[in-house]
Structures are given as C-alpha cells and as structure tokens.
Amino acid sequence: MRWTTTQLMAIGALAALRIILSLPGIALAAITGVPFLKNLLDFPVQPILAVLVVFIIKRPFSATLWAGLFAIIGLPLPFLAPPGFFLKVPYAMLFGLTIDLVWFLTKRWEKVSSMIIGTTILGLGIPLAVLFWTILGVPELAAAAGKFLTFIFVPLMIIVGGGLGYVGWLIYKRIEKTAVVRRIQQG
C-alpha cells in the first residue's frame, strides 16, 4: 500500500492540531510555574486525537508517523520532555508504534479498539513512559514519570483513557462519511 499526498497532509495537519491544542496547557504551566498543569489540560487531547489518526488514515504506522511529526514540531516546546531534547522524537514514536500495534490487533472491533487505544495512552502511559525512558537511557525522566505510578492514579487513568478513546470514536463516527475523510481514506 502506498501513502498518498492527501494522507500525509492529513497526518501533518493532525500533528499540528496536537501541538496547537497543547499550547494553552504549556502557557498555563509557564505562567504559574507548575509544570504538571500542562498535562492536566493536555491529557484529554492525546487519546482522542490518536483514535482519530488511526481511524481516519487506516494505514499501518499512521500513529507512529503522527507521533514522530508532533514530536519534531514540538521540539522547542516543553511537552513530553524538556525543550530541545531530541530523544522525545523516538520516545513519541515508541508510543505511536504501541498505538499502531493496538489498532492492528483490534481494528475489527472499532469501539473496543478506540477504548483500548485510550487506555494504552493514559492508563498505561506512565508505566510505558518509565519503560521507554529507561530503554532510551534517560533515568532522570524515567524517575520523574515513575512518581505518578500509584495504585490510585493508574487505574483512574485507565478508566478515563477508555472513556476518552470512546469519545474519539464518537467523533470519528460523526465525521466518517464526510467528503474529507472519504478522500483521505480512498488513497
């Protein structure tokens, strides 16, 4: 299967949208000096957009490409890792690859797939962050992410992630039959 220009442009647009929707949280964190605030405003965006990417594009490695693009675009911004920290690109791509794997294994059941993707991003995001940062050789960021590995926080994020993945699926169902989505999917 070949990628079309339309599909690549759609992934680029969704990556840019991910950055744009992250900016209010980044600004609030910079103004208040509380770095965690950017995650509070940003966490609903992650599973919803990830679900939209895999369901709109419907190509292998679409989430990996999307995650890599938003990490490259976001290199100067303080999300995922400190600004200018180049290892945030492979880190984001590992998350994208995980999303692609979940989608590939569950794509027959769209609703379930969307909830598992949301759960993977939010609920398993912290354990995966610790694992990925350890694999990439950055123990400081693995330790920082590990502070949120609690018996209350992770199950709560699993539930919230599944719900937000479902919201992403509902949005996809609303736009699925539009001319824009059909053109992207026709390839």
C-alpha positions, -999 to +999 in steps of 0.1 A: +000+000+000+013+034-010+008+065+011-009+093-008-001+130-005-036+136+010-029+110+038+005+125+046-010+160+046-038+148+070-012+133+093+007+165+093-024+185+100-034+163+129+002+166+143-001+203+141-035+202+157-020+182+185+006+209+191-020+237+189-043+220+214-013+216+238-003+253+238-029+265+264-015+240+289+021+249+281+013+286+286-005+280+319+024+259+332+048+287+322+027+314+338+021+296+370+054+278+373+037+244+379+048+220+351+021+194+359-007+219+348+002+214+311-006+177+315-039+184+331-051+204+301-034+182+276-044+147+286-079+147+270-064+156+237-040+126+235-063+097+233-090+115+212-065+125+185-047+091+185-080+074+178-089+099+151-055+094+134-057+056+132-094+055+122-092+083+096-059+073+080-064+035+083-028+027+073-001+008+091+023+030+111+000+061+108+001+067+146+039+063+145+043+088+118+019+112+135+036+109+169+070+114+153+058+145+134+043+161+165+074+154+185+096+170+158+072+200+155+072+202+193+110+200+198+112+236+211+082+231+234+082+217+269+060+187+264+070+150+266+104+161+276+124+193+282+125+217+252+151+208+225+156+173+240+159+153+208+151+119+225+115+130+227+112+120+190+119+083+194+100+084+227+069+097+209+074+072+181+075+043+205+041+055+218+029+058+182+041+023+174+023+010+205-009+027+193-004+012+158+001-023+173-031-020+194-051-008+164-037-036+142-047-062+167-082-048+175-093-029+143-122-053+136-139-040+167-138-002+163-154+007+195-133-016+216-102-007+197-108+030+204-112+024+242-081+002+243-061+029+225-073+055+250-064+031+279-030+025+264-022+062+261-034+073+295-037+042+317-005+025+305+011+058+295+030+062+328+044+026+330+053+028+293+069+062+299+091+047+326+100+018+303+106+039+272+128+065+290+147+036+306+152+020+271+163+053+257+189+057+285+173+087+304+169+076+340+160+111+352+129+113+331+120+077+339+122+086+376+101+117+371+074+097+353+076+070+380+064+094+406+029+090+392+029+052+393+004+049+421-023+024+428-049+051+426-037+072+396-030+044+371-064+027+374-081+061+373-063+069+341-072+035+326-109+043+331-106+079+319-084+068+289-110+043+278-137+069+281-117+095+261-109+068+235-146+062+232-152+100+227-126+099+199-146+070+183-178+090+186-162+120+169-149+097+141-184+083+136-197+118+132-172+127+105-167+092+089-190+098+060-178+134+052-161+141+019-128+150+035-125+117+054-136+097+024-110+114+003-083+107+028-093+070+031-096+064-006-059+069-011 
